[in-house]
Structure formats: C-alpha cells, structure tokens
Amino acid sequence: METILIVDDDPDILRLVSYNLQHAGYATVTAVSGRIALDLVANERPDLIILDLMLPDIDGVEVFRHLRRQEDSRRIPVVMLTARGEEADRVLGFETGVDDYVTKPFSPRELVLRVKSILRRGKEACGEALRAGAIQIFPSRRQCLVHDSPVALTPKEFDLLLELAIAAGNVVSRDRILEEIWGYSSDASSRTLDTHIRRLREKLGSEAVLVETVRGIGFRLAASPRKDNE
C-alpha cells in the first residue's frame, strides 16, 4: 500500500485529506509543521507528499527545497497545497519543481485524482529511455534530450511529453490528458492544455513536428515526421 504524507497545520484539512485518501486505498501519515514533516520523511519514506505552503515554522517552499537536496527524498513527488491563489504563488511553486499545485478551497475528489495520476506515471516510468525521432525521455530522472542536448521542461511540460511517449504513437485524447496530468476536465483547462502544447513544441525545436494534433480528438507523439503525401 502506498503511503501519502500530508503536511498542514489545519487539523480539519488533515482529517479531510486523510479520510479521502484512505478511502481511495492509500495509507496516510500527517505532520503539522515542516520540521515534523522532514523527520517523518526520513523515517517513513512516503510515496508522495502533500505539502502546505504556509506552515508555522518552515514554509513549504523551504521544506521542498530541503527534500530535493537530499538523495533519499529528492525523487519523492510533491503536491503543493495552499490557500494562496495568486499567479505569482503558483509560478513560485512550479519554478521550484513541485509536481502539482492545488489551491484551497479544493475538491477532495480532484486532489485524489491528481495523486493517483502522479503515482501512476511514476509506476509506468521505467528507467529506460523513451524515444521519438531525436527526442529521448528519461522518466526516472525526469530528463529530456533533443539531439543529445538537455531541454529544460517544467514539471507539467515533462508530464505531458511523457504521457504522449507512453502511448507509443497512439492518440491520447484531450480529456485523458487533462484528467491524468491536471486531474480535472473543463473548457478552461482545455485552454491550459493548448498553452502547454505550444510551449512544449517551442522547446522541442526541430522535433516539434513530432507532437501531432489529431483534430477533434487529442494529440500523439509520432516516431518520425509525417511525409506530405501521408
């Protein structure tokens, strides 16, 4: 059974999130401060951490940075949970490298879906490189190379590329991408997907043509560029 560490100084949030995760089949441990969380990570080695940004001793960003500096915890996925909703705070979370960002008040079902999605991708991500054209994707170390040169992708951009690569040339519907990576589906999130696809293509350079749009359905990652007569 996978274990989720929930870090929040609000006992109601701890009870709510723990209940929903346990109902979904996960074991949970809780911490009300950053220092307690770091001790639990060292002793419990959770499979995923839900981390509040505003904590009474060490703020969530500093806790996250400490986790990423330690070899034993640097690969544990982290979902940042916070009452802040301003864009600057969301950008801060993603720039530090968190795997996802959930703003309070939140839907417990949505949070569980996001946790499931992150853990599923981790299971599917084997140590071998996934390849398409000159693109190489290394899931275990979350690295992407194009023509053997590293490409700096945000966590969501990497997850999007990995989701397409795992499909091995098959079309992945927009709804599936939205649920697997963002944990929800709506018109607004569809625009978010389009933005991430555009930015991903920009970063892939000459290999951007491999990220194909299948009109009315979704996207796929082709093994090689399509010819004009195909």
C-alpha positions as CSV (number, residue, x, y, z in Angstrom):
1,M,0.0,0.0,0.0
2,E,1.4,3.4,-1.0
3,T,1.8,6.0,1.8
4,I,1.0,9.7,1.5
5,L,2.4,12.2,3.8
6,I,0.1,15.2,4.4
7,V,1.7,18.3,5.8
8,D,-0.7,21.1,7.0
9,D,-1.2,22.9,10.3
10,D,-5.0,22.9,9.9
11,P,-6.4,19.7,11.7
12,D,-9.6,19.9,9.6
13,I,-7.6,19.8,6.4
14,L,-5.6,16.9,7.7
15,R,-8.7,14.9,8.6
16,L,-10.4,15.7,5.3
17,V,-7.5,14.8,3.1
18,S,-6.6,11.7,5.2
19,Y,-10.1,10.4,5.0
20,N,-10.4,10.7,1.2
21,L,-7.0,9.2,0.5
22,Q,-7.6,6.3,2.9
23,H,-11.0,5.7,1.2
24,A,-9.1,5.6,-2.1
25,G,-6.8,2.9,-0.8
26,Y,-3.8,4.8,0.5
27,A,-2.1,4.8,3.8
28,T,-1.6,8.3,5.3
29,V,0.7,10.0,7.8
30,T,0.3,13.6,8.9
31,A,2.5,16.4,10.1
32,V,1.6,19.9,11.4
33,S,4.9,21.5,10.8
34,G,7.8,21.5,8.4
35,R,10.3,20.0,10.9
36,I,7.9,17.2,11.8
37,A,7.4,16.5,8.1
38,L,11.2,16.3,7.5
39,D,11.6,13.8,10.3
40,L,8.7,11.7,9.0
41,V,10.2,11.7,5.5
42,A,13.4,10.4,6.9
43,N,11.7,7.6,8.9
44,E,8.6,6.7,6.8
45,R,9.8,7.3,3.2
46,P,6.4,8.2,1.8
47,D,5.5,7.6,-1.8
48,L,4.1,11.1,-2.2
49,I,3.9,14.3,-0.1
50,I,1.0,16.8,0.0
51,L,2.7,19.9,1.3
52,D,1.0,23.2,2.6
53,L,2.9,26.3,1.6
54,M,2.1,28.2,4.8
55,L,3.5,26.3,7.8
56,P,4.2,27.7,11.4
57,D,7.9,27.0,11.4
58,I,9.5,26.4,8.0
59,D,7.4,27.5,4.9
60,G,6.5,24.8,2.4
61,V,9.0,26.1,-0.3
62,E,11.9,25.7,2.1
63,V,10.7,22.2,3.1
64,F,10.5,21.3,-0.5
65,R,14.0,22.6,-1.3
66,H,15.4,20.7,1.6
67,L,13.8,17.5,0.3
68,R,15.3,18.0,-3.1
69,R,18.8,18.5,-1.7
70,Q,18.7,15.0,-0.1
71,E,19.4,12.0,-2.1
72,D,16.8,9.8,-0.2
73,S,13.9,12.3,-0.8
74,R,14.8,14.2,-4.0
75,R,12.6,11.9,-6.2
76,I,9.5,11.8,-3.9
77,P,6.7,13.6,-5.8
78,V,5.2,16.7,-4.1
79,V,1.8,18.3,-4.4
80,M,1.8,21.9,-3.1
81,L,-1.3,22.7,-1.1
82,T,-2.0,26.3,-0.2
83,A,-4.7,28.9,0.4
84,R,-2.9,31.4,-1.8
85,G,-4.4,31.7,-5.3
86,E,-2.3,34.5,-6.9
87,E,-0.5,33.7,-10.1
88,A,2.8,34.6,-8.5
89,D,2.5,31.9,-5.9
90,R,1.6,29.3,-8.5
91,V,4.6,30.3,-10.5
92,L,6.8,30.0,-7.4
93,G,5.5,26.5,-6.8
94,F,6.2,25.3,-10.3
95,E,9.5,27.1,-10.6
96,T,10.8,25.3,-7.5
97,G,9.9,22.0,-9.3
98,V,6.8,20.7,-7.4
99,D,4.8,18.1,-9.3
100,D,1.4,19.8,-8.9
101,Y,-0.3,22.7,-7.2
102,V,-3.7,22.7,-5.6
103,T,-5.3,25.9,-4.2
104,K,-7.6,25.9,-1.2
105,P,-10.6,25.5,-1.1
106,F,-10.2,22.3,-3.2
107,S,-12.3,19.3,-4.2
108,P,-11.1,16.2,-2.3
109,R,-12.0,14.1,-5.3
110,E,-9.8,16.3,-7.6
111,L,-6.9,16.0,-5.1
112,V,-7.2,12.2,-5.0
113,L,-7.3,12.1,-8.9
114,R,-4.1,14.2,-9.0
115,V,-2.4,11.9,-6.5
116,K,-3.4,8.8,-8.5
117,S,-2.2,10.4,-11.7
118,I,1.2,11.3,-10.3
119,L,1.7,7.9,-8.8
120,R,0.5,6.1,-11.9
121,R,3.0,8.0,-14.1
122,G,5.8,7.1,-11.6
123,K,4.9,3.4,-11.9
124,E,4.8,3.5,-15.7
125,A,8.1,5.4,-15.9
126,C,10.7,2.8,-16.1
127,G,14.5,3.6,-16.1
128,E,14.9,3.0,-19.9
129,A,14.7,6.0,-22.3
130,L,11.6,6.5,-24.4
131,R,12.4,7.7,-27.9
132,A,10.7,9.5,-30.7
133,G,12.8,10.9,-33.5
134,A,15.7,12.8,-31.9
135,I,13.8,13.1,-28.6
136,Q,14.9,11.0,-25.7
137,I,12.9,10.9,-22.4
138,F,14.4,9.5,-19.2
139,P,11.4,9.1,-16.8
140,S,13.3,8.0,-13.7
141,R,15.5,11.2,-13.7
142,R,12.8,13.3,-15.4
143,Q,15.1,14.5,-18.2
144,C,14.5,15.2,-21.8
145,L,17.2,15.4,-24.6
146,V,16.8,16.6,-28.1
147,H,19.7,15.7,-30.4
148,D,21.5,14.7,-27.2
149,S,21.2,18.2,-25.7
150,P,19.2,18.7,-22.5
151,V,15.8,20.5,-22.8
152,A,14.6,22.4,-19.8
153,L,10.9,21.5,-19.3
154,T,8.6,22.5,-16.5
155,P,7.1,19.6,-14.4
156,K,3.8,19.8,-16.4
157,E,5.6,20.0,-19.7
158,F,7.6,16.9,-18.9
159,D,4.5,15.1,-17.7
160,L,2.7,16.0,-20.9
161,L,5.5,14.7,-23.1
162,L,5.9,11.6,-21.0
163,E,2.1,10.9,-21.3
164,L,2.4,11.1,-25.1
165,A,5.5,9.0,-25.2
166,I,4.0,6.2,-23.1
167,A,1.1,6.0,-25.6
168,A,3.8,4.9,-28.2
169,G,2.4,6.7,-31.2
170,N,-1.3,6.2,-30.3
171,V,-3.6,9.2,-30.0
172,V,-4.2,10.4,-26.4
173,S,-7.5,12.3,-26.0
174,R,-7.6,15.8,-24.6
175,D,-9.9,14.6,-21.8
176,R,-7.5,11.8,-20.8
177,I,-4.5,14.2,-20.8
178,L,-6.4,16.7,-18.7
179,E,-7.5,14.1,-16.1
180,E,-4.2,12.3,-16.0
181,I,-2.0,15.4,-15.7
182,W,-4.3,18.0,-14.2
183,G,-6.9,15.8,-12.6
184,Y,-9.9,17.5,-14.0
185,S,-11.6,18.4,-17.3
186,S,-13.3,21.7,-18.3
187,D,-13.2,24.3,-21.1
188,A,-10.8,26.4,-19.1
189,S,-8.4,23.5,-18.6
190,S,-8.6,22.7,-22.3
191,R,-7.1,26.2,-23.0
192,T,-4.4,25.4,-20.4
193,L,-3.6,22.2,-22.4
194,D,-3.3,24.1,-25.6
195,T,-0.8,26.6,-24.0
196,H,1.3,23.7,-22.7
197,I,1.4,22.0,-26.0
198,R,2.5,25.3,-27.7
199,R,5.3,25.8,-25.2
200,L,6.4,22.2,-25.4
201,R,6.7,22.4,-29.2
202,E,8.7,25.6,-28.9
203,K,11.2,23.9,-26.6
204,L,11.5,20.8,-28.7
205,G,12.8,22.9,-31.7
206,S,13.1,20.9,-34.9
207,E,11.4,17.9,-33.3
208,A,8.3,19.9,-32.5
209,V,6.7,18.3,-35.7
210,L,6.5,15.0,-33.8
211,V,3.9,16.4,-31.4
212,E,0.9,16.0,-33.7
213,T,-2.6,17.4,-33.3
214,V,-5.3,14.9,-34.1
215,R,-8.2,17.3,-34.8
216,G,-11.2,16.9,-32.6
217,I,-9.6,14.1,-30.5
218,G,-6.2,15.0,-29.0
219,F,-2.5,14.6,-29.6
220,R,0.1,12.0,-30.3
221,L,3.9,11.8,-30.3
222,A,5.0,10.3,-33.7
223,A,8.1,8.2,-34.1
224,S,9.1,10.3,-37.2
225,P,7.8,13.3,-39.1
226,R,4.9,12.6,-41.4
227,K,5.5,13.0,-45.2
228,D,3.4,15.4,-47.2
229,N,1.6,12.6,-49.0
230,E,0.6,10.7,-45.9
